Each structure stands twice: as C-alpha cells, then as structure tokens.
C-alpha cells in the first residue's frame, strides 16, 4: 500500500477516536440517536459523507 494511504488511514483513526476520548457521554448519546434513525436517512448521511470524501480526495490529489 502506498505511504499516503497509511497516513490517510492514520488520520481517519485519529479523527474517529477524538469523540470518545474527549466527550464519551456525548459520543455515546450521538451513537444511540444514530441507531434509532431509519435506514434511508442513514444511507443518505453515508452517501453524503462518501461524496464529500471523494470531492476532497479529488481536489487535493
């Protein structure tokens, strides 16, 4: 794997770990609220995140 991909993976893990590290109770509430959302809303959120990530990757590559 390219060195850039390892760096990107490391950054994703850092960002994902900040929520439970800094505010575990708020993070837990957010996860509980997300688990109650309907499937179509979760798919919409996931799709927006994928598109945003693809645009950022395209712009900065």
PDB file with SEQRES, HELIX, SHEET and CRYST1 records, atoms N, CA, C and O in Angstrom:
SEQRES   1 A   61  UNK UNK UNK UNK UNK UNK UNK UNK UNK UNK UNK UNK UNK          
SEQRES   2 A   61  UNK UNK UNK UNK UNK UNK UNK UNK UNK UNK UNK UNK UNK          
SEQRES   3 A   61  UNK UNK UNK UNK UNK UNK UNK UNK UNK UNK UNK UNK UNK          
SEQRES   4 A   61  UNK UNK UNK UNK UNK UNK UNK UNK UNK UNK UNK UNK UNK          
SEQRES   5 A   61  UNK UNK UNK UNK UNK UNK UNK UNK UNK                          
HELIX    1 AA1 UNK A    3  UNK A   22  1                                  20    
HELIX    2 AA2 UNK A   24  UNK A   35  1                                  12    
HELIX    3 AA3 UNK A   39  UNK A   60  1                                  22    
CRYST1    1.000    1.000    1.000  90.00  90.00  90.00 P 1           1          
ATOM      1  N   UNK A   1       0.845  -1.180   0.000  1.00  0.00           N  
ATOM      2  CA  UNK A   1       0.000   0.000   0.000  1.00  0.00           C  
ATOM      3  C   UNK A   1       0.889   1.242   0.000  1.00  0.00           C  
ATOM      4  O   UNK A   1       1.971   1.257   0.587  1.00  0.00           O  
ATOM      5  N   UNK A   2       0.414   2.251  -0.657  1.00  0.00           N  
ATOM      6  CA  UNK A   2       1.166   3.500  -0.720  1.00  0.00           C  
ATOM      7  C   UNK A   2       1.282   4.132   0.666  1.00  0.00           C  
ATOM      8  O   UNK A   2       0.396   3.988   1.509  1.00  0.00           O  
ATOM      9  N   UNK A   3       2.383   4.828   0.881  1.00  0.00           N  
ATOM     10  CA  UNK A   3       2.608   5.504   2.155  1.00  0.00           C  
ATOM     11  C   UNK A   3       1.503   6.522   2.435  1.00  0.00           C  
ATOM     12  O   UNK A   3       1.116   6.710   3.589  1.00  0.00           O  
ATOM     13  N   UNK A   4       0.994   7.177   1.396  1.00  0.00           N  
ATOM     14  CA  UNK A   4      -0.073   8.171   1.558  1.00  0.00           C  
ATOM     15  C   UNK A   4      -1.348   7.537   2.111  1.00  0.00           C  
ATOM     16  O   UNK A   4      -2.054   8.141   2.919  1.00  0.00           O  
ATOM     17  N   UNK A   5      -1.629   6.324   1.670  1.00  0.00           N  
ATOM     18  CA  UNK A   5      -2.835   5.646   2.169  1.00  0.00           C  
ATOM     19  C   UNK A   5      -2.711   5.313   3.652  1.00  0.00           C  
ATOM     20  O   UNK A   5      -3.689   5.410   4.394  1.00  0.00           O  
ATOM     21  N   UNK A   6      -1.516   4.922   4.086  1.00  0.00           N  
ATOM     22  CA  UNK A   6      -1.302   4.649   5.514  1.00  0.00           C  
ATOM     23  C   UNK A   6      -1.460   5.917   6.337  1.00  0.00           C  
ATOM     24  O   UNK A   6      -2.032   5.891   7.427  1.00  0.00           O  
ATOM     25  N   UNK A   7      -0.954   7.026   5.812  1.00  0.00           N  
ATOM     26  CA  UNK A   7      -1.101   8.308   6.510  1.00  0.00           C  
ATOM     27  C   UNK A   7      -2.575   8.682   6.585  1.00  0.00           C  
ATOM     28  O   UNK A   7      -3.052   9.129   7.628  1.00  0.00           O  
ATOM     29  N   UNK A   8      -3.301   8.501   5.478  1.00  0.00           N  
ATOM     30  CA  UNK A   8      -4.726   8.818   5.467  1.00  0.00           C  
ATOM     31  C   UNK A   8      -5.487   7.948   6.467  1.00  0.00           C  
ATOM     32  O   UNK A   8      -6.352   8.443   7.190  1.00  0.00           O  
ATOM     33  N   UNK A   9      -5.171   6.667   6.509  1.00  0.00           N  
ATOM     34  CA  UNK A   9      -5.822   5.767   7.462  1.00  0.00           C  
ATOM     35  C   UNK A   9      -5.525   6.194   8.893  1.00  0.00           C  
ATOM     36  O   UNK A   9      -6.415   6.186   9.744  1.00  0.00           O  
ATOM     37  N   UNK A  10      -4.280   6.566   9.158  1.00  0.00           N  
ATOM     38  CA  UNK A  10      -3.916   7.041  10.497  1.00  0.00           C  
ATOM     39  C   UNK A  10      -4.692   8.282  10.887  1.00  0.00           C  
ATOM     40  O   UNK A  10      -5.144   8.402  12.025  1.00  0.00           O  
ATOM     41  N   UNK A  11      -4.852   9.210   9.950  1.00  0.00           N  
ATOM     42  CA  UNK A  11      -5.613  10.435  10.233  1.00  0.00           C  
ATOM     43  C   UNK A  11      -7.092  10.127  10.495  1.00  0.00           C  
ATOM     44  O   UNK A  11      -7.709  10.732  11.372  1.00  0.00           O  
ATOM     45  N   UNK A  12      -7.647   9.197   9.739  1.00  0.00           N  
ATOM     46  CA  UNK A  12      -9.048   8.803   9.972  1.00  0.00           C  
ATOM     47  C   UNK A  12      -9.199   8.218  11.370  1.00  0.00           C  
ATOM     48  O   UNK A  12     -10.152   8.544  12.079  1.00  0.00           O  
ATOM     49  N   UNK A  13      -8.278   7.365  11.768  1.00  0.00           N  
ATOM     50  CA  UNK A  13      -8.357   6.767  13.102  1.00  0.00           C  
ATOM     51  C   UNK A  13      -8.218   7.816  14.199  1.00  0.00           C  
ATOM     52  O   UNK A  13      -8.891   7.730  15.226  1.00  0.00           O  
ATOM     53  N   UNK A  14      -7.357   8.800  13.992  1.00  0.00           N  
ATOM     54  CA  UNK A  14      -7.209   9.877  14.973  1.00  0.00           C  
ATOM     55  C   UNK A  14      -8.516  10.656  15.101  1.00  0.00           C  
ATOM     56  O   UNK A  14      -8.999  10.890  16.208  1.00  0.00           O  
ATOM     57  N   UNK A  15      -9.083  11.054  13.967  1.00  0.00           N  
ATOM     58  CA  UNK A  15     -10.323  11.845  13.988  1.00  0.00           C  
ATOM     59  C   UNK A  15     -11.462  11.038  14.603  1.00  0.00           C  
ATOM     60  O   UNK A  15     -12.236  11.568  15.400  1.00  0.00           O  
ATOM     61  N   UNK A  16     -11.570   9.760  14.239  1.00  0.00           N  
ATOM     62  CA  UNK A  16     -12.639   8.925  14.787  1.00  0.00           C  
ATOM     63  C   UNK A  16     -12.468   8.697  16.290  1.00  0.00           C  
ATOM     64  O   UNK A  16     -13.457   8.541  17.006  1.00  0.00           O  
ATOM     65  N   UNK A  17     -11.244   8.676  16.764  1.00  0.00           N  
ATOM     66  CA  UNK A  17     -11.005   8.438  18.182  1.00  0.00           C  
ATOM     67  C   UNK A  17     -11.174   9.665  19.058  1.00  0.00           C  
ATOM     68  O   UNK A  17     -11.280   9.538  20.278  1.00  0.00           O  
ATOM     69  N   UNK A  18     -11.200  10.854  18.461  1.00  0.00           N  
ATOM     70  CA  UNK A  18     -11.316  12.071  19.260  1.00  0.00           C  
ATOM     71  C   UNK A  18     -12.651  12.172  20.004  1.00  0.00           C  
ATOM     72  O   UNK A  18     -12.683  12.620  21.150  1.00  0.00           O  
ATOM     73  N   UNK A  19     -13.738  11.766  19.373  1.00  0.00           N  
ATOM     74  CA  UNK A  19     -15.054  11.857  20.012  1.00  0.00           C  
ATOM     75  C   UNK A  19     -15.129  11.106  21.329  1.00  0.00           C  
ATOM     76  O   UNK A  19     -15.419  11.708  22.362  1.00  0.00           O  
ATOM     77  N   UNK A  20     -14.872   9.790  21.314  1.00  0.00           N  
ATOM     78  CA  UNK A  20     -14.942   9.055  22.578  1.00  0.00           C  
ATOM     79  C   UNK A  20     -13.860   9.460  23.575  1.00  0.00           C  
ATOM     80  O   UNK A  20     -14.050   9.302  24.781  1.00  0.00           O  
ATOM     81  N   UNK A  21     -12.740   9.974  23.101  1.00  0.00           N  
ATOM     82  CA  UNK A  21     -11.674  10.388  24.007  1.00  0.00           C  
ATOM     83  C   UNK A  21     -12.041  11.669  24.744  1.00  0.00           C  
ATOM     84  O   UNK A  21     -11.860  11.762  25.958  1.00  0.00           O  
ATOM     85  N   UNK A  22     -12.553  12.653  24.019  1.00  0.00           N  
ATOM     86  CA  UNK A  22     -12.812  13.971  24.594  1.00  0.00           C  
ATOM     87  C   UNK A  22     -14.163  14.036  25.305  1.00  0.00           C  
ATOM     88  O   UNK A  22     -14.263  14.597  26.396  1.00  0.00           O  
ATOM     89  N   UNK A  23     -15.205  13.463  24.692  1.00  0.00           N  
ATOM     90  CA  UNK A  23     -16.553  13.568  25.261  1.00  0.00           C  
ATOM     91  C   UNK A  23     -17.264  12.219  25.156  1.00  0.00           C  
ATOM     92  O   UNK A  23     -18.135  12.050  24.303  1.00  0.00           O  
ATOM     93  N   UNK A  24     -16.909  11.264  26.005  1.00  0.00           N  
ATOM     94  CA  UNK A  24     -17.501   9.922  25.876  1.00  0.00           C  
ATOM     95  C   UNK A  24     -19.021   9.892  26.059  1.00  0.00           C  
ATOM     96  O   UNK A  24     -19.706   9.133  25.372  1.00  0.00           O  
ATOM     97  N   UNK A  25     -19.557  10.704  26.971  1.00  0.00           N  
ATOM     98  CA  UNK A  25     -21.011  10.687  27.169  1.00  0.00           C  
ATOM     99  C   UNK A  25     -21.749  11.253  25.966  1.00  0.00           C  
ATOM    100  O   UNK A  25     -22.754  10.687  25.533  1.00  0.00           O  
ATOM    101  N   UNK A  26     -21.264  12.359  25.423  1.00  0.00           N  
ATOM    102  CA  UNK A  26     -21.878  12.937  24.230  1.00  0.00           C  
ATOM    103  C   UNK A  26     -21.765  12.018  23.035  1.00  0.00           C  
ATOM    104  O   UNK A  26     -22.700  11.894  22.243  1.00  0.00           O  
ATOM    105  N   UNK A  27     -20.611  11.368  22.905  1.00  0.00           N  
ATOM    106  CA  UNK A  27     -20.404  10.432  21.812  1.00  0.00           C  
ATOM    107  C   UNK A  27     -21.374   9.257  21.928  1.00  0.00           C  
ATOM    108  O   UNK A  27     -21.949   8.817  20.932  1.00  0.00           O  
ATOM    109  N   UNK A  28     -21.550   8.756  23.142  1.00  0.00           N  
ATOM    110  CA  UNK A  28     -22.469   7.632  23.376  1.00  0.00           C  
ATOM    111  C   UNK A  28     -23.904   8.020  23.019  1.00  0.00           C  
ATOM    112  O   UNK A  28     -24.629   7.239  22.402  1.00  0.00           O  
ATOM    113  N   UNK A  29     -24.310   9.238  23.413  1.00  0.00           N  
ATOM    114  CA  UNK A  29     -25.666   9.711  23.073  1.00  0.00           C  
ATOM    115  C   UNK A  29     -25.841   9.837  21.563  1.00  0.00           C  
ATOM    116  O   UNK A  29     -26.880   9.466  21.018  1.00  0.00           O  
ATOM    117  N   UNK A  30     -24.818  10.363  20.893  1.00  0.00           N  
ATOM    118  CA  UNK A  30     -24.902  10.523  19.440  1.00  0.00           C  
ATOM    119  C   UNK A  30     -25.046   9.164  18.751  1.00  0.00           C  
ATOM    120  O   UNK A  30     -25.848   9.014  17.830  1.00  0.00           O  
ATOM    121  N   UNK A  31     -24.273   8.184  19.198  1.00  0.00           N  
ATOM    122  CA  UNK A  31     -24.361   6.847  18.612  1.00  0.00           C  
ATOM    123  C   UNK A  31     -25.741   6.240  18.879  1.00  0.00           C  
ATOM    124  O   UNK A  31     -26.310   5.586  18.005  1.00  0.00           O  
ATOM    125  N   UNK A  32     -26.276   6.454  20.075  1.00  0.00           N  
ATOM    126  CA  UNK A  32     -27.608   5.933  20.395  1.00  0.00           C  
ATOM    127  C   UNK A  32     -28.666   6.589  19.512  1.00  0.00           C  
ATOM    128  O   UNK A  32     -29.578   5.913  19.035  1.00  0.00           O  
ATOM    129  N   UNK A  33     -28.554   7.903  19.289  1.00  0.00           N  
ATOM    130  CA  UNK A  33     -29.508   8.588  18.410  1.00  0.00           C  
ATOM    131  C   UNK A  33     -29.384   8.098  16.972  1.00  0.00           C  
ATOM    132  O   UNK A  33     -30.394   7.907  16.295  1.00  0.00           O  
ATOM    133  N   UNK A  34     -28.165   7.895  16.504  1.00  0.00           N  
ATOM    134  CA  UNK A  34     -27.977   7.388  15.147  1.00  0.00           C  
ATOM    135  C   UNK A  34     -28.581   6.004  14.977  1.00  0.00           C  
ATOM    136  O   UNK A  34     -29.117   5.687  13.915  1.00  0.00           O  
ATOM    137  N   UNK A  35     -28.499   5.176  16.013  1.00  0.00           N  
ATOM    138  CA  UNK A  35     -29.038   3.814  15.908  1.00  0.00           C  
ATOM    139  C   UNK A  35     -30.558   3.805  15.803  1.00  0.00           C  
ATOM    140  O   UNK A  35     -31.143   2.805  15.388  1.00  0.00           O  
ATOM    141  N   UNK A  36     -31.203   4.910  16.173  1.00  0.00           N  
ATOM    142  CA  UNK A  36     -32.657   4.997  16.112  1.00  0.00           C  
ATOM    143  C   UNK A  36     -33.163   5.580  14.791  1.00  0.00           C  
ATOM    144  O   UNK A  36     -34.370   5.607  14.553  1.00  0.00           O  
ATOM    145  N   UNK A  37     -32.263   6.044  13.939  1.00  0.00           N  
ATOM    146  CA  UNK A  37     -32.668   6.670  12.682  1.00  0.00           C  
ATOM    147  C   UNK A  37     -33.098   5.604  11.679  1.00  0.00           C  
ATOM    148  O   UNK A  37     -32.586   4.485  11.699  1.00  0.00           O  
ATOM    149  N   UNK A  38     -34.040   5.951  10.801  1.00  0.00           N  
ATOM    150  CA  UNK A  38     -34.449   4.985   9.768  1.00  0.00           C  
ATOM    151  C   UNK A  38     -33.312   4.711   8.779  1.00  0.00           C  
ATOM    152  O   UNK A  38     -32.411   5.531   8.601  1.00  0.00           O  
ATOM    153  N   UNK A  39     -33.375   3.547   8.145  1.00  0.00           N  
ATOM    154  CA  UNK A  39     -32.316   3.131   7.222  1.00  0.00           C  
ATOM    155  C   UNK A  39     -32.081   4.136   6.107  1.00  0.00           C  
ATOM    156  O   UNK A  39     -30.934   4.421   5.764  1.00  0.00           O  
ATOM    157  N   UNK A  40     -33.166   4.684   5.529  1.00  0.00           N  
ATOM    158  CA  UNK A  40     -32.978   5.587   4.398  1.00  0.00           C  
ATOM    159  C   UNK A  40     -32.240   6.863   4.811  1.00  0.00           C  
ATOM    160  O   UNK A  40     -31.482   7.418   4.016  1.00  0.00           O  
ATOM    161  N   UNK A  41     -32.448   7.328   6.025  1.00  0.00           N  
ATOM    162  CA  UNK A  41     -31.734   8.522   6.488  1.00  0.00           C  
ATOM    163  C   UNK A  41     -30.252   8.203   6.716  1.00  0.00           C  
ATOM    164  O   UNK A  41     -29.391   9.020   6.391  1.00  0.00           O  
ATOM    165  N   UNK A  42     -29.952   7.037   7.263  1.00  0.00           N  
ATOM    166  CA  UNK A  42     -28.557   6.637   7.454  1.00  0.00           C  
ATOM    167  C   UNK A  42     -27.852   6.474   6.109  1.00  0.00           C  
ATOM    168  O   UNK A  42     -26.685   6.840   5.969  1.00  0.00           O  
ATOM    169  N   UNK A  43     -28.566   5.920   5.114  1.00  0.00           N  
ATOM    170  CA  UNK A  43     -27.978   5.791   3.783  1.00  0.00           C  
ATOM    171  C   UNK A  43     -27.691   7.159   3.178  1.00  0.00           C  
ATOM    172  O   UNK A  43     -26.658   7.354   2.537  1.00  0.00           O  
ATOM    173  N   UNK A  44     -28.598   8.100   3.378  1.00  0.00           N  
ATOM    174  CA  UNK A  44     -28.403   9.455   2.865  1.00  0.00           C  
ATOM    175  C   UNK A  44     -27.178  10.106   3.509  1.00  0.00           C  
ATOM    176  O   UNK A  44     -26.365  10.729   2.826  1.00  0.00           O  
ATOM    177  N   UNK A  45     -27.055   9.956   4.821  1.00  0.00           N  
ATOM    178  CA  UNK A  45     -25.899  10.513   5.529  1.00  0.00           C  
ATOM    179  C   UNK A  45     -24.618   9.856   5.030  1.00  0.00           C  
ATOM    180  O   UNK A  45     -23.636  10.545   4.753  1.00  0.00           O  
ATOM    181  N   UNK A  46     -24.619   8.529   4.912  1.00  0.00           N  
ATOM    182  CA  UNK A  46     -23.447   7.810   4.418  1.00  0.00           C  
ATOM    183  C   UNK A  46     -23.089   8.225   3.002  1.00  0.00           C  
ATOM    184  O   UNK A  46     -21.913   8.396   2.682  1.00  0.00           O  
ATOM    185  N   UNK A  47     -24.094   8.389   2.152  1.00  0.00           N  
ATOM    186  CA  UNK A  47     -23.835   8.817   0.780  1.00  0.00           C  
ATOM    187  C   UNK A  47     -23.223  10.202   0.719  1.00  0.00           C  
ATOM    188  O   UNK A  47     -22.310  10.448  -0.069  1.00  0.00           O  
ATOM    189  N   UNK A  48     -23.723  11.114   1.552  1.00  0.00           N  
ATOM    190  CA  UNK A  48     -23.155  12.471   1.596  1.00  0.00           C  
ATOM    191  C   UNK A  48     -21.708  12.440   2.059  1.00  0.00           C  
ATOM    192  O   UNK A  48     -20.872  13.167   1.525  1.00  0.00           O  
ATOM    193  N   UNK A  49     -21.406  11.614   3.039  1.00  0.00           N  
ATOM    194  CA  UNK A  49     -20.030  11.504   3.519  1.00  0.00           C  
ATOM    195  C   UNK A  49     -19.102  10.933   2.454  1.00  0.00           C  
ATOM    196  O   UNK A  49     -17.965  11.384   2.310  1.00  0.00           O  
ATOM    197  N   UNK A  50     -19.582   9.944   1.710  1.00  0.00           N  
ATOM    198  CA  UNK A  50     -18.770   9.355   0.642  1.00  0.00           C  
ATOM    199  C   UNK A  50     -18.510  10.384  -0.451  1.00  0.00           C  
ATOM    200  O   UNK A  50     -17.383  10.509  -0.931  1.00  0.00           O  
ATOM    201  N   UNK A  51     -19.546  11.123  -0.847  1.00  0.00           N  
ATOM    202  CA  UNK A  51     -19.372  12.149  -1.885  1.00  0.00           C  
ATOM    203  C   UNK A  51     -18.421  13.240  -1.401  1.00  0.00           C  
ATOM    204  O   UNK A  51     -17.539  13.668  -2.146  1.00  0.00           O  
ATOM    205  N   UNK A  52     -18.594  13.689  -0.163  1.00  0.00           N  
ATOM    206  CA  UNK A  52     -17.706  14.731   0.375  1.00  0.00           C  
ATOM    207  C   UNK A  52     -16.261  14.234   0.404  1.00  0.00           C  
ATOM    208  O   UNK A  52     -15.347  14.977   0.045  1.00  0.00           O  
ATOM    209  N   UNK A  53     -16.047  13.006   0.821  1.00  0.00           N  
ATOM    210  CA  UNK A  53     -14.700  12.440   0.845  1.00  0.00           C  
ATOM    211  C   UNK A  53     -14.106  12.321  -0.548  1.00  0.00           C  
ATOM    212  O   UNK A  53     -12.923  12.594  -0.746  1.00  0.00           O  
ATOM    213  N   UNK A  54     -14.924  11.913  -1.517  1.00  0.00           N  
ATOM    214  CA  UNK A  54     -14.438  11.794  -2.890  1.00  0.00           C  
ATOM    215  C   UNK A  54     -14.067  13.157  -3.464  1.00  0.00           C  
ATOM    216  O   UNK A  54     -13.059  13.287  -4.159  1.00  0.00           O  
ATOM    217  N   UNK A  55     -14.873  14.162  -3.180  1.00  0.00           N  
ATOM    218  CA  UNK A  55     -14.577  15.518  -3.669  1.00  0.00           C  
ATOM    219  C   UNK A  55     -13.282  16.030  -3.047  1.00  0.00           C  
ATOM    220  O   UNK A  55     -12.435  16.584  -3.748  1.00  0.00           O  
ATOM    221  N   UNK A  56     -13.123  15.851  -1.742  1.00  0.00           N  
ATOM    222  CA  UNK A  56     -11.889  16.290  -1.076  1.00  0.00           C  
ATOM    223  C   UNK A  56     -10.679  15.557  -1.653  1.00  0.00           C  
ATOM    224  O   UNK A  56      -9.651  16.178  -1.924  1.00  0.00           O  
ATOM    225  N   UNK A  57     -10.792  14.243  -1.841  1.00  0.00           N  
ATOM    226  CA  UNK A  57      -9.684  13.469  -2.399  1.00  0.00           C  
ATOM    227  C   UNK A  57      -9.360  13.947  -3.815  1.00  0.00           C  
ATOM    228  O   UNK A  57      -8.188  14.052  -4.178  1.00  0.00           O  
ATOM    229  N   UNK A  58     -10.375  14.235  -4.610  1.00  0.00           N  
ATOM    230  CA  UNK A  58     -10.150  14.699  -5.982  1.00  0.00           C  
ATOM    231  C   UNK A  58      -9.487  16.072  -6.000  1.00  0.00           C  
ATOM    232  O   UNK A  58      -8.547  16.300  -6.761  1.00  0.00           O  
ATOM    233  N   UNK A  59      -9.975  16.987  -5.162  1.00  0.00           N  
ATOM    234  CA  UNK A  59      -9.446  18.348  -5.155  1.00  0.00           C  
ATOM    235  C   UNK A  59      -7.979  18.369  -4.727  1.00  0.00           C  
ATOM    236  O   UNK A  59      -7.177  19.115  -5.289  1.00  0.00           O  
ATOM    237  N   UNK A  60      -7.631  17.557  -3.740  1.00  0.00           N  
ATOM    238  CA  UNK A  60      -6.279  17.603  -3.194  1.00  0.00           C  
ATOM    239  C   UNK A  60      -5.321  16.588  -3.808  1.00  0.00           C  
ATOM    240  O   UNK A  60      -4.178  16.472  -3.367  1.00  0.00           O  
ATOM    241  N   UNK A  61      -5.775  15.853  -4.819  1.00  0.00           N  
ATOM    242  CA  UNK A  61      -4.858  14.897  -5.460  1.00  0.00           C  
ATOM    243  C   UNK A  61      -4.270  15.462  -6.736  1.00  0.00           C  
ATOM    244  O   UNK A  61      -3.480  14.793  -7.401  1.00  0.00           O  
TER     245      UNK A  61                                                      
END                                                                             
